[in-house]
């Protein structure tokens, strides 16, 4: 891991740190008078402070006080005096474009956050000679969809200028900034065959030693997840962030199976969406009930019935066999 330079001026010197969290020092409790019990004050919640750098190189900064991804990006942008819209995505504990280390909805208390910012823009003309382009799409939770995987031997794989980590900014000059990953995947699936189209891509800014690198990610049971058994900060789209235990081995494996199904059926990977679906499936007595539950909270995805049935089987059948 690279940790270049000194900490940001916003870092507060002299504050004790423990497991990535700075513990605020409270005022001492008043002494109890004879015969009177000392007043009991609720224990102050520690302020969680995380270290961050720009992935292409920067001093180290500290951020705190965020509850969702957009607020996290705003905090990082403030530290480095850039616009939040410059941030394409973040990785944990590596400055490389490593799709297995993407920041999702959970951050380990000891994780170091690297922000990948906008680099060069490029346009690529693609001819769809078969139904599948070979792209797996994800998004950063703040308006940018980007390429998470390129399938070997696919149409996109033959275009050397398209890389894992590239943000998709427009399709045929139609901007897709603000679209979710499943919407972008649907647009690409619906493009007609044999008709060329143009992708406008933004690659993450790279340090000198990373220029020319074209990475592909392989499947991993730990993809997009923090270490199991450790306390994590869970970010939410609505409501405050909460401290939770990391996922159990069963939940981690089930989420990985569901993530594989998302890629197979919809051309997207989203570890947090997979975890949400695992939690819903665990509470559903049948695939039909799961379909109703998912439709009520995730109806915009328009999940096929056969996909929901496979999700329920992937989560519930292994548990019954234990």
LINTAUR-V36888 format. One record per backbone hydrogen bond with DSSP energy under -0.5 kcal/mol. NH is the residue of the N-H (numbers start at 1). CO is the residue of the C=O. If there is no record, write none. Layout:
NH,CO + NH,CO
This chain:
8,60 + 11,8 + 13,11 + 15,12 + 18,21 + 21,18 + 22,47 + 23,16 + 23,21 + 24,22 + 26,24 + 36,33 + 41,39 + 47,22 + 48,46 + 49,20 + 49,47 + 50,63 + 52,61 + 53,113 + 55,115 + 57,54 + 60,6 + 61,52 + 63,50 + 72,68 + 73,69 + 74,70 + 75,71 + 76,72 + 77,73 + 78,74 + 79,75 + 80,76 + 81,77 + 81,78 + 82,77 + 86,83 + 87,84 + 88,86 + 88,116 + 89,116 + 91,114 + 92,101 + 93,91 + 93,112 + 98,96 + 99,97 + 101,98 + 102,99 + 103,90 + 104,102 + 104,106 + 107,233 + 109,231 + 111,108 + 113,51 + 114,91 + 115,53 + 116,89 + 116,114 + 117,115 + 118,86 + 119,203 + 122,201 + 124,199 + 126,197 + 128,126 + 128,195 + 129,127 + 136,149 + 137,267 + 138,146 + 140,144 + 146,138 + 147,166 + 148,136 + 149,136 + 151,134 + 154,151 + 156,133 + 158,154 + 158,155 + 159,156 + 160,158 + 162,159 + 163,161 + 164,215 + 165,147 + 166,163 + 167,202 + 168,145 + 169,167 + 169,200 + 170,200 + 171,174 + 172,198 + 174,171 + 175,173 + 176,169 + 177,169 + 178,143 + 179,176 + 184,180 + 185,181 + 186,182 + 187,183 + 188,184 + 189,185 + 190,186 + 191,187 + 191,188 + 194,128 + 195,192 + 196,194 + 197,126 + 199,124 + 200,170 + 201,122 + 201,199 + 202,167 + 203,120 + 205,117 + 210,207 + 211,207 + 211,208 + 213,210 + 215,213 + 223,220 + 224,100 + 225,222 + 230,227 + 232,244 + 233,107 + 234,232 + 234,242 + 235,105 + 235,233 + 236,67 + 242,234 + 244,232 + 244,242 + 246,230 + 252,248 + 253,249 + 254,250 + 255,251 + 256,252 + 257,253 + 258,254 + 259,255 + 260,256 + 261,257 + 262,258 + 263,259 + 264,260 + 265,261 + 266,262 + 267,262 + 267,263 + 268,262 + 269,137 + 274,270 + 275,271 + 276,272 + 277,273 + 278,274 + 279,275 + 280,276 + 281,277 + 282,278 + 283,279 + 283,280 + 284,281 + 290,286 + 291,287 + 292,288 + 293,289 + 294,290 + 295,291 + 296,292 + 297,293 + 298,294 + 299,295 + 301,298 + 302,299 + 308,304 + 309,305 + 310,306 + 311,307 + 312,308 + 313,309 + 314,310 + 315,311 + 316,312 + 317,313 + 318,313 + 319,315 + 320,316 + 321,317 + 322,318 + 322,319
